[in-house]
C-alpha cells in the first residue's frame, strides 16, 4: 500500500469542509485526458459526500507528454492569486478539449479576473515553484501518472469509477479503508 508522504497544508487547494473526516486528494494534469474524464466523476463524488469530504488538488503536470499542462497549472495558480482557483480549475477541465494559452486568457476574462495581472503571472512563471513543490510531493508519494488519488493518505489504485470510489470512501468513513479498490 502506498502512503501519501506530504500531508495537506495551507498551501494546498482544498474544497469542501476543511475538517472533514474524509480527504480525497488528487494529483492531476490539466491536459491529461484521463484527468478530464475523472473531473466529472470527482465532481459527483464531491456532491455525494459533501458533508464528509474535503477534496484537495495538487498539480502534477506531465510536461513531456502534455505540453500545455504547465501553462494550465500556472493559469490555475494565477487565478488562485485572485481568489478564484476552483473556478479556473473547473473551467479548464470543462473546456479541456480547447486548452490553449488564448483559451486560458478568455477564461480569466470570463471569471472577471484582472487579466493583465493574470497574464503577467502566467508569462513570468510566478507560480512555477509552487507547482514544482506539488509535483515533488507526488514523486515522494510514488505518483508517476495522472490522475492519482489518495483517500485519507492511502493511494486508491483502482480506476476513477464512481461506484468503486464511492465504496472506498464509504470504507474510509467506517475506518476500514487501507488501499484499494
N, C-alpha and C positions, 0 to 999 in steps of 0.2 A: 504494500500500500504506500502510495506517495503522499507525503505531507507537504503542506504549504510552509515554506521557510520564512516568510515575511508576513507577519500579521497585519491587519488593517490599521492604518494610521490616518492622521488628519490630512495627509497629502492625497489620500485615495478619494475617488469619486464614489459616493455612496447615495443610493436612492432607497427610500423606504424608512423603516423605523430604525434609528441608529443603534438602539439597544435590543434589537430583535434577537430571538433565540436562534434563528437560522441565518447564517451568512452564506450567500451564493456569490462566489467570486468568479469572474470571467477574465481570462487573458484573451484579448481579441485584436483583430486586424481589420481596419475599415474597408480594405479591398478584398478580403478573403470571402469567396462566395459561400463557404460553409458558415462563416460568422454571419453573413447576411441572412441565411436560412435560419440560423439559431436565434437571431434577433427576435423573430416573430414568436418562436416557442418561448423564449425567455420573457417576453412581454406577457404572454399568457400565464406563465409561472408566477411572475410578479403580481398579476391580478388575482390569481387563485389564492396565493399565500400572503396577501397584502398585510395581514395582521401579525404575521410571524416571521417575515423575511426582510432582510436588507440585502440589496443587490450592489455589488462592488464591481467596477470595471477598471481594468488595468490595460494599458497599451502594450501590444506585442506585435509591432509591425514587422512582417516578414518581407523586408525590402528587396531581397534577392529575387523573389517571385512576384511580388506585388509592388511595382514602382510607385504607386500612389498611396501606399499605406502610411508612409511617414507624413506626407502633407495632410492626409486625413486626420492623423493623430494630432499634428500641430494645429490644425483648424479647431479640433475639439478643445484642445488646451487653451487656444486663444479665445474661444468662446467662454471657457471657464473663467478666464481673467475678467470677463464682463458679466459673470454670474449666470451664464447660460450653457453650461457644459451639457446637461442632459438634453436640452432642446436641440443642440447641434449634433450630439451623439445619435439621437433618434432620427433626425433629419438626414444625416449621412446614410444611415442604413436604409431608411425609407426610399432613398434616391440612389442607392449604391450603383445601379446599372449605368448611371450618368456621371459617376465620380470623375471630377476634373478640378483643377485649380479654379477655373471660372465658375463652376457649379458651387464650389465652397464659398466663394465671394457672394454669389447670388443668395445662398442660404444665410450668410451673415447679414445681408441686407434684409432678407425676409424676416429674420429674427430680431430686427431693429438693433443690431449691434453697431457700434462705431466702426464703420467699415475701414476707414483709414487706419485706425489703431489695429484692427484685426489683420489687415494686410501687412502692416509693419511687423506685427508679432510673428506672423507666419513666415514672411520673407526673411526675417532676421534669425529665424530658428530659435526664438527666445525660449521655447519650452523643450528643446532637444534634450537637455539634461534630465528633465523630469521624465520624459518618455524613455530615455536610456535607463534610468533607475527602475521604472516599471518593468522594462524588458529584462533587466538583470535579476530582479526578484523572481521573475518567471524562470529564468535559466537555473537559478539556485533551487527552484522548486521542481525541476525536472520537466518544465514546459519545453516542447520542441515543435509545436504546431498549434494551429488555432482552429476553432475555439478550444480552449482548455478551461474546464470548470473545476472548482473546489467547493465542497459543501462542508461547512464548519471545519475547514482546514484539511479535509481529505479529498484527494483527487477523485472526480467522477469520471470513470473510464468508459462509460457507455456512449452510445450515440445521443445527440441532443434531441431527444424524443420526449414529448410532453408526458406520456404515461410513465416511462422509465424515470424521468427526472422527478415527477410528482411522487412516485413511490420512494425514491431515495430521500426526498425532502420529508416525507411522512416518517420514514425511519429515523431521520435526524431529529425530528420533532419528538419522537419517542425515545431518543437516546440510543438508538440501535444501529445507526449508520457508521460504518467504518471504511468503506470504499465499495465501489460497485460500478455497475448497477446491481 
